Amino acid sequence: MSDVDFHFPKSPKRAVFTLQQVIHGHDPILMVFHDREEDDWQFLNGKTVSQKDMLVVPFAKILSHDPSLHTLANLPAGWCAVRKSTNHAWERKELFAAKIKS
């Protein structure tokens, strides 16, 4: 994938979070989180996540794994996208962080 094909605001070499079950082809990506605070991205299977299953991979690897993710390039920080299966469209939702008053 060239930088020309890459429409996300970060580099294709930037590290993102995913799961072993996703990368090894057992589970599809059904949830995507774009973190507001750290500007990190998470590509998850929609199931309960165990820290031992987490992987860090380059953005380009996750996008080549599931080309439908290109449609989420403009997902704002602080938002997530979910779908019921790979046959369903992505639905975008704003994440609401609780604000702690000091």
C-alpha positions as CSV (number, residue, x, y, z in Angstrom):
1,M,0.0,0.0,0.0
2,S,1.4,3.3,-1.0
3,D,1.0,6.6,0.9
4,V,-1.2,7.7,-2.0
5,D,-3.7,4.9,-1.2
6,F,-3.6,5.7,2.5
7,H,-6.4,8.1,3.5
8,F,-6.0,8.1,7.3
9,P,-4.5,11.1,8.9
10,K,-1.6,9.1,10.4
11,S,1.2,7.2,8.6
12,P,0.7,3.7,7.3
13,K,3.6,2.7,9.5
14,R,1.9,4.0,12.7
15,A,1.1,1.3,15.3
16,V,-2.5,0.4,16.0
17,F,-4.0,-2.1,18.4
18,T,-5.8,-5.2,17.4
19,L,-6.2,-8.9,18.5
20,Q,-4.5,-12.1,17.6
21,Q,-7.9,-13.5,16.7
22,V,-8.3,-10.8,14.1
23,I,-4.8,-11.0,12.6
24,H,-4.8,-14.8,12.4
25,G,-8.2,-14.8,10.6
26,H,-10.4,-16.3,13.3
27,D,-12.6,-13.2,13.9
28,P,-13.6,-10.3,11.8
29,I,-13.2,-6.7,12.8
30,L,-16.6,-5.5,14.2
31,M,-15.5,-2.6,16.3
32,V,-13.2,0.3,15.7
33,F,-12.3,2.9,18.3
34,H,-10.5,6.2,17.6
35,D,-9.3,7.4,21.0
36,R,-9.7,11.1,21.7
37,E,-7.0,11.5,24.3
38,E,-4.1,9.6,22.7
39,D,-5.3,9.6,19.1
40,D,-4.8,5.8,19.1
41,W,-6.8,3.4,17.0
42,Q,-8.2,0.0,18.1
43,F,-9.5,-2.7,15.7
44,L,-11.5,-5.3,17.7
45,N,-13.7,-8.3,17.2
46,G,-16.6,-7.1,19.3
47,K,-16.0,-9.8,22.0
48,T,-14.5,-9.5,25.5
49,V,-10.9,-8.6,25.1
50,S,-8.1,-10.1,27.1
51,Q,-4.8,-8.2,27.4
52,K,-2.9,-11.3,26.4
53,D,-4.6,-11.3,23.0
54,M,-3.7,-7.7,22.1
55,L,-1.3,-7.1,19.3
56,V,0.3,-3.9,18.0
57,V,0.6,-3.8,14.2
58,P,1.2,-1.2,11.5
59,F,-1.8,0.7,10.2
60,A,-1.1,-0.7,6.7
61,K,-1.3,-4.3,8.0
62,I,-4.7,-3.9,9.5
63,L,-6.0,-2.1,6.4
64,S,-4.7,-4.8,4.0
65,H,-6.4,-7.4,6.3
66,D,-9.8,-5.7,6.0
67,P,-10.1,-3.2,3.1
68,S,-13.6,-2.0,4.3
69,L,-11.7,-0.1,7.0
70,H,-10.7,2.5,4.4
71,T,-14.3,3.9,4.7
72,L,-13.5,4.9,8.3
73,A,-10.5,7.1,7.4
74,N,-12.5,10.2,8.5
75,L,-13.7,8.7,11.8
76,P,-13.1,11.6,14.3
77,A,-11.1,11.1,17.5
78,G,-13.6,10.3,20.2
79,W,-15.8,8.1,17.9
80,C,-16.2,4.4,17.3
81,A,-17.7,2.4,14.4
82,V,-19.5,-0.9,14.8
83,R,-21.1,-3.4,12.6
84,K,-23.0,-6.7,13.3
85,S,-21.0,-8.7,10.7
86,T,-18.8,-8.1,7.6
87,N,-22.1,-8.1,5.6
88,H,-23.3,-5.0,7.5
89,A,-22.4,-1.4,7.0
90,W,-20.4,0.5,9.6
91,E,-22.4,2.6,12.1
92,R,-20.6,5.5,13.6
93,K,-21.1,6.6,17.2
94,E,-19.6,9.4,19.3
95,L,-18.0,8.1,22.5
96,F,-18.9,10.1,25.6
97,A,-16.2,10.3,28.2
98,A,-17.2,11.1,31.8
99,K,-15.7,14.4,32.9
100,I,-14.3,14.5,36.4
101,K,-14.7,17.8,38.1
102,S,-11.7,18.9,40.2
